[in-house]
Amino acid sequence: MAINPPIDATTTPAWVALQKHYDELQAEGISLKKWFAEDSDRVKELSFDAGDLHFDLSKNLIKPETLQLFVHLAKEVKLDERIKAMYSGVHINNTEDRAVLHTALRRPVEDEGKYIVDGQDTVKDVRETLDKIYAFADDVRSGKWTGVTGRKIETVVNIGIGGSDLGPVMAYEALKPYADAGISARYISNIDPNDLAEKTKGLDPETTLFIIVSKTFTTLETLTNAREARTWLLEELAANGAISDNDEAQKAEAIKKHFVAVSTNLEKVAEFGIDPANAFGFWNWVGGRYSVDSAVGTSLAVVFGPARFEEFLHGFHEIDEYFANTPFEKNVVVLLGMLNVWYRNFFKAASHAVLPYDQYLHRFPAYLQQLTMESNGKSVRWDGTPVTTETGEIFWGEPGTNGQHAFYQLIHQGTQLIPADFIAFVNTPNPTKDGDQDVHELFLGNYFAQTKALAFGKTADEVRAEGTPEEIVPARVFTGNRPTTSIFGVALTPFALGELIALYEHITFVEGTVWGLDSYDQWGVELGKQLAKQITPAISKDDEALAAQDASTQSLIEFYRKNREF
């Protein structure tokens, strides 16, 4: 193997000490209410700042001394060495023999020449690509780049899937208040024809620009949608009289003016009809789910502008530097990663809720699902040996008070322990009042109240004191001791969004290090893709392919054939 085998965390003295500590807490009885009462410094000792984000870990099922045990474990699995290896370009993506250098995507220009990996000046190459993207973005925003009829671009349509979609669409939704050039974005990812049909509905082809995002320019879903989008564009332009349906030169020019690519396969880009000069590349040391701050974010640079995109990168870099240079004892990124291990491996919590109290972050939980579960949803370690404990968490969530009226019941009174991250911001870009009531403060009141309720609950005596009939007292008891982390920012700016994304990238890395995982491959997504290619011919016409399928698949395909109407 390319790197040393992982240390089995479960065999370390720190793991044994954590197990003993867990057993002692269970024996004495976990009580956040009691711990707060006994330790007046608890909040101070369990609060941290990184960049302009504030973290309150005090409502978690830990004591200050628990953090010291986390630090010991981090040191015993040699997290410091693994961090240095990642940042310096060691091929820690073991199964693909690749470096893992998403941190290079946001290094400042001053770092050119400092990070030479496999003979490549990574920062220099990144900055050159960014310069190209920024020049393109400026041209589109200013109206210098126009559609085939000379009209300014008003809508950018990003076609990608996985990391080529989830990151950009999440960031676009999060930063909508910063869209300042009269350009909006839409995102097509699903191969389901309904996605493209809905996303192109109402668009003016003369003012629409498509960005096709596929590193190899061979991704099945992306290229299928790209071809369908090309057909849509040419048919709509012809219907408008903007081009002639019989003039191949006009069609070729239309494709060049309305399509660009994020890809390194310039040959296939050209075959599609896109001018290779309008292709923006990235590198094999950038995993898809870690790529929103690469050329994959070209749509963001167009909508928000190069200056805002640079702020976005600065936010990432702020957390990168904090994570790499802050002692573990004070490093909230490390501590949050270890906290997730604590819940997954000792409390056996299977899922983790991310609850943003900001509507603009409504796609953030979906983004984190790929980041965390594609990275750490694995049962073998980076040397191919079986894992020695549970790995991964099911990440999920919804924004704000919407979730309160949906699934919070399970978090408050269900039988599962579900750690939750609550994310909010002091300031809103849309301040408003309902009479004398500041609506954002009303909203934040819920943010504060939910973590308080989850931590401290309500006893049967407290319920009775409210005059509740005895027969329904049990139904209104809240046990409390439901763990939460509060993440509080000043405002949801491009900088803050970069910080949040980098935060969870590195939390995922910490967990993967403890579990001995290669958090940067994703072989689990491949089998279904391969089988789909084998099964698709059987759906409509290939009886031989149908006969090769299992009985269940055959039955389902036969149902399809019988009921297909068009």
Number of C-alpha atoms within 10 A of each C-alpha: 10 15 14 10 13 18 16 18 20 18 11 14 14 21 20 15 16 20 16 12 17 18 13 12 15 11 9 8 10 16 18 23 14 11 16 15 11 10 12 10 12 17 15 11 15 19 16 17 15 18 16 15 19 18 20 20 27 24 25 20 23 20 19 15 9 18 19 16 20 25 20 20 23 23 14 19 21 15 21 15 10 16 16 12 16 18 17 18 20 20 20 23 21 23 17 16 15 20 23 24 24 25 22 25 24 24 23 16 12 9 13 16 12 12 19 14 16 12 7 11 16 23 24 21 17 23 18 12 17 23 13 16 24 20 15 20 22 18 15 23 23 13 16 14 18 21 24 21 14 13 14 22 24 23 22 24 22 30 27 27 21 15 21 27 25 25 27 25 24 21 24 26 16 21 20 15 14 15 18 12 16 12 18 20 23 16 24 26 18 18 15 11 11 10 14 20 14 11 14 18 8 8 15 15 25 24 19 24 26 24 22 27 29 26 23 14 20 14 13 14 17 25 19 16 22 23 12 14 21 20 13 16 25 21 17 18 21 18 12 13 10 16 21 16 15 9 10 11 10 17 22 15 16 24 22 20 22 24 25 23 30 28 24 19 17 22 11 15 24 16 10 19 17 24 19 19 12 21 23 23 23 19 17 13 22 21 23 25 23 24 21 27 26 24 27 30 23 28 26 28 27 26 28 25 21 21 12 19 23 20 18 24 26 20 25 29 23 21 25 23 13 16 21 17 11 14 13 21 14 17 18 26 28 26 22 23 23 23 24 22 24 22 21 22 18 16 14 15 19 18 18 21 19 22 26 25 23 21 16 18 25 19 21 27 20 18 24 24 19 20 26 23 18 19 23 25 19 23 18 16 22 28 17 15 13 13 16 15 13 17 22 24 21 14 20 17 21 23 22 22 19 13 15 15 9 10 12 15 11 12 18 22 18 12 8 14 21 22 23 23 19 23 23 27 20 12 13 14 10 8 10 13 11 9 7 7 10 12 15 18 16 12 15 18 11 15 21 13 11 18 21 16 16 23 24 20 21 15 16 16 11 14 19 16 9 8 9 14 9 11 7 11 16 12 11 16 18 20 18 21 21 26 23 25 21 22 19 18 22 14 17 22 20 24 22 24 24 26 26 20 24 24 25 17 22 20 23 25 26 25 27 26 26 23 30 27 29 24 28 27 21 18 11 11 10 9 9 10 11 10 10 10 11 14 17 14 14 21 17 13 11 12 11 10 15 22 12 13 15 9 11 9 16 18 13 11 19 15 11 13 14 8 9 8 6 3
